[in-house]
Amino acid sequence: MPTTRYQAPDFSAPHLVAAPPARTAAVTQDGVLPDGFFATTNLPTYVKGTDGRWTLPREPRMDGVLVRDADGVWWVREGRRVRRGDLVVVGAAEDGREGVLVHAHGFVAEAGPGGDFHFMSSQVSREKPIDYAAIARMLVEEKRRGGYVLWVAGPALVHSRARDNLVWFIRNGYVQALLAGNAVAVHDIEAAIVGTTLGMTSQGEPTPGGHAAHMRAINAVRRAGSIAAAVRGGLITGGIMHACVVEEVPYVLGGSIRDDGPLPDVFTDVVEAQTATRAHTVQATMAVMIATALHSIAVGNMLPAYYEDPHRGLCELPTVCVDASEFLVGKLKDRGTHQAVGVVTNAQDFMSILRAAVEREVAG
């Protein structure tokens, strides 16, 4: 697996020394940005202050704006979060001449053997071999150094036989937050309570009255009051949500207009769901996205392409997107998450092979 190092810009370059401080304009109305605001990307972005220093803003993400707080600290904020009086950077240039520098080519691959994980350069193809050993080493290393790995899951992970493998990853400390929708939790809980998912057995056979099984599962959890209460009360005795509750792994379930029920823990307000998700993306050091277009793209839009480690400086943020279709992985990259490494395979195969690879890595 190739490694990368970050090469910071040369701020002694004449054009950066001569560049003016970033220009700001005050917000005059809550949630409304000044004309000409600078729109952020997910790449390392430096802002020049009035003291002449170039600094990275906190909580980077794409589709945000640069805001200076009362202490002179730069933050990336969503437009809806700005308030009257906030100072927002205006300008369009990304080359530093207006006091903002987007450093698009800062991560450099070290010399060594090749592999799949070249930062921002992986192509998507079902014919490309999958380096499970590389992904396994990443997960083991993230656990060793106390990283924060996000898992973004779609319901196909539950319908296939990948459910037990995700439980294994949760119980063994490789999942720091689970981001999903109502369906993932519903069908996982249906499996725990009724023994089916969408009314189907583990062999894929329909059951009498199975079309209502997920609704009965939702109703049982609503009666209990919450997923955690249903676990504590013995209603849910296994599965993904049970493991999250028992292992105290936080989860965000973002709802959609098609949801049944939904479960009482689901965020039905999309802005609240985004805010809850953002609390985890700002901590992320790695992301694994499996079989979900909606949530992969949503989380991808909140993820920076890097994170700042107190000991190692700026590091790439590995993002692995798994789907049976090349279209989804390509769409995620096209929507701005260009650091994503595409893995074109089904959830069941990916999870079982990755688990075996992690077990081999740990065993040495």
C-alpha positions as CSV (number, residue, x, y, z in Angstrom):
1,M,0.0,0.0,0.0
2,P,1.5,3.3,-1.0
3,T,1.9,6.0,1.6
4,T,1.6,9.7,1.0
5,R,3.1,12.8,2.6
6,Y,1.8,16.3,2.6
7,Q,3.8,19.0,1.1
8,A,2.7,22.4,2.3
9,P,2.7,25.5,0.0
10,D,5.8,27.6,-0.2
11,F,4.5,30.7,1.5
12,S,7.8,32.5,0.8
13,A,6.9,32.6,-2.9
14,P,6.7,36.2,-4.0
15,H,3.1,36.1,-5.2
16,L,2.0,34.7,-1.8
17,V,4.1,37.2,0.2
18,A,2.6,40.0,-1.9
19,A,-1.0,38.7,-1.7
20,P,-3.4,40.9,0.4
21,P,-5.3,39.5,3.4
22,A,-8.5,37.8,2.5
23,R,-11.3,40.3,2.0
24,T,-14.4,39.9,4.1
25,A,-17.9,41.2,4.1
26,A,-20.3,41.3,7.0
27,V,-23.5,39.2,7.0
28,T,-26.5,41.5,7.2
29,Q,-29.2,38.9,7.5
30,D,-29.2,35.5,9.4
31,G,-28.6,32.7,6.9
32,V,-28.0,34.9,3.9
33,L,-24.5,35.2,2.5
34,P,-23.0,38.5,1.1
35,D,-22.7,38.8,-2.6
36,G,-19.4,37.3,-4.0
37,F,-18.8,34.9,-1.1
38,F,-16.0,32.4,-1.5
39,A,-17.3,28.8,-1.8
40,T,-15.1,26.2,-0.2
41,T,-13.9,22.9,-1.6
42,N,-12.9,19.8,0.4
43,L,-9.2,20.4,-0.4
44,P,-6.6,22.0,2.0
45,T,-7.4,25.8,1.9
46,Y,-5.3,28.5,3.4
47,V,-6.6,31.9,4.4
48,K,-4.3,34.9,4.8
49,G,-5.1,37.1,7.8
50,T,-4.4,40.7,8.5
51,D,-1.3,39.6,10.4
52,G,0.2,38.1,7.2
53,R,-0.1,34.5,8.3
54,W,-1.7,31.8,6.2
55,T,-3.8,29.4,8.2
56,L,-6.1,26.5,7.6
57,P,-9.8,26.9,8.6
58,R,-11.4,24.6,11.1
59,E,-14.0,22.0,10.2
60,P,-13.3,22.0,6.5
61,R,-15.9,20.8,3.9
62,M,-17.0,21.6,0.4
63,D,-20.0,23.8,-0.2
64,G,-19.4,26.1,2.8
65,V,-18.0,29.5,3.3
66,L,-15.0,30.9,5.3
67,V,-16.0,32.8,8.4
68,R,-13.7,34.7,10.8
69,D,-14.8,34.6,14.5
70,A,-14.2,37.3,17.1
71,D,-10.8,35.7,18.0
72,G,-9.6,35.9,14.4
73,V,-10.0,32.1,13.9
74,W,-11.2,30.9,10.5
75,W,-14.0,28.4,10.2
76,V,-15.9,26.7,7.4
77,R,-19.6,27.1,7.9
78,E,-22.7,26.2,6.0
79,G,-24.6,29.2,4.6
80,R,-27.6,28.5,6.8
81,R,-25.5,28.8,9.9
82,V,-24.1,32.3,9.4
83,R,-25.5,35.1,11.5
84,R,-25.8,38.8,11.2
85,G,-22.4,40.4,11.8
86,D,-20.4,37.4,10.9
87,L,-17.4,38.2,8.6
88,V,-17.4,36.0,5.5
89,V,-14.6,35.8,2.9
90,V,-15.5,37.2,-0.5
91,G,-13.7,36.6,-3.7
92,A,-13.3,33.9,-6.4
93,A,-9.6,33.3,-6.9
94,E,-8.2,30.1,-5.5
95,D,-4.5,30.7,-6.3
96,G,-3.7,33.0,-3.4
97,R,-3.9,36.4,-5.1
98,E,-7.0,37.3,-3.1
99,G,-5.8,35.9,0.2
100,V,-7.2,32.4,-0.3
101,L,-5.1,29.5,-1.5
102,V,-6.6,26.1,-2.4
103,H,-3.7,23.6,-2.4
104,A,-4.9,20.9,-4.8
105,H,-1.7,18.9,-5.1
106,G,-0.3,18.8,-1.6
107,F,-0.4,15.1,-1.1
108,V,2.5,13.3,-2.8
109,A,2.9,9.5,-3.1
110,E,6.0,8.2,-1.5
111,A,8.3,6.0,-3.6
112,G,7.4,2.3,-3.2
113,P,5.3,-0.5,-4.5
114,G,2.1,0.3,-6.3
115,G,-1.4,-0.3,-5.1
116,D,-5.0,0.9,-5.2
117,F,-4.9,3.7,-2.7
118,H,-3.3,6.6,-4.5
119,F,-4.9,9.8,-3.1
120,M,-7.3,11.4,-5.5
121,S,-6.2,9.3,-8.5
122,S,-8.1,6.0,-8.3
123,Q,-10.3,5.1,-11.3
124,V,-13.5,3.2,-11.0
125,S,-13.8,-0.2,-12.7
126,R,-15.3,-3.5,-11.9
127,E,-12.3,-5.1,-13.5
128,K,-9.9,-3.5,-11.1
129,P,-8.5,-5.8,-8.4
130,I,-9.5,-5.0,-4.9
131,D,-6.7,-4.6,-2.4
132,Y,-8.5,-5.9,0.7
133,A,-5.2,-6.2,2.6
134,A,-4.6,-2.5,2.1
135,I,-8.0,-1.6,3.4
136,A,-7.5,-4.0,6.3
137,R,-4.2,-2.4,7.3
138,M,-5.8,1.0,7.2
139,L,-8.6,-0.1,9.6
140,V,-6.2,-1.8,12.0
141,E,-3.9,1.2,12.0
142,E,-6.8,3.6,12.6
143,K,-7.9,1.5,15.6
144,R,-4.3,1.4,16.9
145,R,-3.9,5.1,16.9
146,G,-7.4,6.0,18.0
147,G,-8.7,7.2,14.7
148,Y,-12.4,7.9,13.9
149,V,-13.8,5.7,11.2
150,L,-17.2,6.4,9.8
151,W,-19.3,3.6,8.3
152,V,-22.0,4.7,5.9
153,A,-24.4,1.9,5.2
154,G,-27.4,1.1,3.0
155,P,-30.1,-1.5,3.5
156,A,-28.5,-3.9,1.0
157,L,-25.9,-4.6,3.6
158,V,-28.7,-5.9,5.9
159,H,-30.5,-7.8,3.2
160,S,-27.4,-9.6,2.1
161,R,-25.5,-11.7,4.6
162,A,-23.2,-8.8,5.5
163,R,-25.1,-7.9,8.7
164,D,-23.1,-10.2,11.0
165,N,-19.9,-9.0,9.6
166,L,-20.8,-5.4,10.4
167,V,-21.7,-6.5,13.9
168,W,-18.2,-8.0,14.1
169,F,-16.5,-4.7,13.0
170,I,-18.6,-2.8,15.6
171,R,-17.8,-5.2,18.5
172,N,-14.1,-5.2,17.6
173,G,-13.7,-1.4,17.7
174,Y,-13.4,-0.6,13.9
175,V,-16.5,1.5,13.8
176,Q,-16.6,4.9,15.6
177,A,-19.9,6.1,14.1
178,L,-22.6,4.5,11.9
179,L,-24.4,6.8,9.5
180,A,-27.5,5.4,7.7
181,G,-31.2,5.8,7.1
182,N,-34.3,4.5,8.6
183,A,-34.3,1.3,6.4
184,V,-31.0,0.0,7.7
185,A,-32.1,0.1,11.3
186,V,-35.7,-1.1,10.5
187,H,-34.6,-4.2,8.6
188,D,-31.8,-5.0,11.1
189,I,-34.3,-4.8,13.9
190,E,-36.8,-6.8,11.9
191,A,-34.2,-9.5,11.6
192,A,-33.5,-9.4,15.3
193,I,-37.2,-9.5,16.4
194,V,-38.9,-11.5,13.6
195,G,-36.0,-13.2,11.9
196,T,-36.7,-11.8,8.4
197,T,-35.7,-8.8,6.4
198,L,-38.4,-7.3,4.2
199,G,-40.3,-10.4,5.1
200,M,-37.7,-12.7,3.6
201,T,-35.8,-15.5,5.3
202,S,-32.0,-15.6,5.3
203,Q,-32.3,-17.9,2.3
204,G,-34.3,-15.2,0.4
205,E,-37.6,-17.0,0.7
206,P,-40.8,-15.0,1.3
207,T,-42.8,-15.7,4.5
208,P,-46.6,-15.5,5.0
209,G,-47.5,-11.9,6.0
210,G,-43.9,-11.0,5.6
211,H,-44.8,-7.7,3.9
212,A,-45.9,-6.3,7.3
213,A,-42.9,-7.7,9.3
214,H,-40.9,-4.4,9.2
215,M,-44.0,-2.5,10.3
216,R,-44.4,-4.7,13.3
217,A,-40.8,-4.2,14.2
218,I,-41.1,-0.4,13.9
219,N,-44.2,-0.5,16.1
220,A,-42.5,-2.6,18.8
221,V,-39.6,-0.1,19.0
222,R,-42.0,2.8,19.1
223,R,-43.8,1.2,22.0
224,A,-40.4,0.8,23.8
225,G,-39.7,4.5,23.1
226,S,-36.3,4.2,21.4
227,I,-33.8,1.7,20.0
228,A,-31.7,1.9,23.1
229,A,-34.7,1.2,25.3
230,A,-35.7,-1.7,23.1
231,V,-32.2,-3.1,23.6
232,R,-32.2,-2.6,27.3
233,G,-35.6,-4.1,27.6
234,G,-34.6,-7.3,25.8
235,L,-36.7,-6.7,22.7
236,I,-33.7,-6.4,20.5
237,T,-31.1,-9.1,21.3
238,G,-28.7,-9.0,18.4
239,G,-27.8,-7.3,15.2
240,I,-26.3,-4.0,14.1
241,M,-28.3,-1.6,16.2
242,H,-27.9,-3.9,19.3
243,A,-24.2,-3.8,18.8
244,C,-24.1,0.0,18.5
245,V,-26.1,0.4,21.7
246,V,-24.1,-2.2,23.7
247,E,-20.7,-0.9,22.4
248,E,-21.8,2.7,22.7
249,V,-21.1,3.5,19.1
250,P,-23.1,6.6,18.1
251,Y,-25.4,6.4,15.1
252,V,-27.2,8.9,13.0
253,L,-30.3,7.8,11.1
254,G,-31.3,10.4,8.5
255,G,-34.9,10.0,7.3
256,S,-36.4,10.5,3.9
257,I,-39.9,11.1,2.5
258,R,-40.3,7.4,1.7
259,D,-39.7,6.1,5.3
260,D,-42.2,3.8,7.0
261,G,-42.8,4.6,10.6
262,P,-40.2,5.9,11.0
263,L,-38.3,4.6,14.0
264,P,-38.3,7.0,17.0
265,D,-34.6,7.7,16.7
266,V,-34.7,8.8,13.0
267,F,-34.1,12.5,12.2
268,T,-37.1,13.4,10.1
269,D,-35.9,17.0,9.6
270,V,-33.1,16.9,7.0
271,V,-31.3,20.0,8.4
272,E,-31.2,18.3,11.8
273,A,-30.0,15.1,10.2
274,Q,-27.2,17.0,8.4
275,T,-26.2,18.8,11.7
276,A,-26.1,15.5,13.5
277,T,-24.0,13.9,10.7
278,R,-21.7,16.8,10.6
279,A,-20.8,16.2,14.3
280,H,-19.1,13.0,13.1
281,T,-17.7,14.1,9.7
282,V,-15.6,16.8,11.5
283,Q,-13.9,14.0,13.5
284,A,-13.4,11.5,10.7
285,T,-10.0,10.0,9.8
286,M,-11.4,7.4,7.4
287,A,-14.8,6.6,5.8
288,V,-16.2,3.3,4.5
289,M,-19.4,3.7,2.4
290,I,-21.4,0.6,1.5
291,A,-24.4,0.2,-0.9
292,T,-26.1,3.6,-0.5
293,A,-26.2,6.4,-3.0
294,L,-28.2,8.9,-0.9
295,H,-26.1,8.7,2.2
296,S,-22.7,8.2,0.5
297,I,-23.1,11.4,-1.5
298,A,-24.6,13.3,1.5
299,V,-21.7,12.3,3.8
300,G,-19.2,12.8,1.0
301,N,-20.3,16.4,0.6
302,M,-19.6,16.9,4.3
303,L,-16.2,15.2,4.3
304,P,-12.9,17.1,3.7
305,A,-10.3,15.3,1.6
306,Y,-7.9,15.5,4.6
307,Y,-7.7,15.8,8.3
308,E,-5.1,17.3,10.7
309,D,-3.3,15.0,13.0
310,P,-1.6,16.6,16.0
311,H,1.5,14.4,15.5
312,R,1.6,13.8,11.7
313,G,0.2,17.1,10.4
314,L,-2.1,17.0,7.4
315,C,-3.1,13.5,6.3
316,E,-5.2,12.1,3.5
317,L,-8.7,11.0,4.6
318,P,-9.2,7.6,3.0
319,T,-12.7,7.2,1.6
320,V,-13.7,3.8,0.4
321,C,-17.0,3.6,-1.6
322,V,-18.5,0.1,-2.2
323,D,-21.3,-0.6,-4.5
324,A,-22.3,-3.3,-7.1
325,S,-22.7,-0.5,-9.7
326,E,-19.9,1.6,-11.1
327,F,-22.4,4.4,-11.6
328,L,-22.7,5.2,-7.9
329,V,-19.0,5.2,-7.2
330,G,-18.5,7.4,-10.3
331,K,-21.3,9.8,-9.3
332,L,-19.8,10.2,-5.8
333,K,-16.5,11.2,-7.3
334,D,-18.2,13.5,-9.8
335,R,-20.1,15.2,-7.0
336,G,-16.8,16.4,-5.5
337,T,-15.6,13.5,-3.3
338,H,-12.7,12.9,-5.7
339,Q,-10.6,11.2,-3.0
340,A,-13.0,8.2,-2.9
341,V,-11.6,4.9,-3.9
342,G,-14.2,2.9,-5.7
343,V,-14.8,-0.8,-4.9
344,V,-17.2,-2.4,-7.4
345,T,-18.6,-5.5,-5.7
346,N,-21.6,-6.6,-3.6
347,A,-21.9,-5.8,0.1
348,Q,-21.8,-9.5,1.2
349,D,-18.5,-10.3,-0.6
350,F,-16.8,-7.1,0.5
351,M,-17.7,-7.4,4.2
352,S,-16.8,-11.1,4.5
353,I,-13.5,-10.8,2.6
354,L,-12.6,-7.6,4.5
355,R,-13.3,-9.2,7.8
356,A,-11.0,-12.1,7.0
357,A,-8.3,-9.7,5.8
358,V,-8.5,-7.7,9.1
359,E,-8.3,-10.9,11.1
360,R,-5.2,-11.9,9.2
361,E,-3.7,-8.5,9.7
362,V,-4.2,-8.6,13.4
363,A,-2.9,-12.2,13.6
364,G,0.3,-11.0,11.9
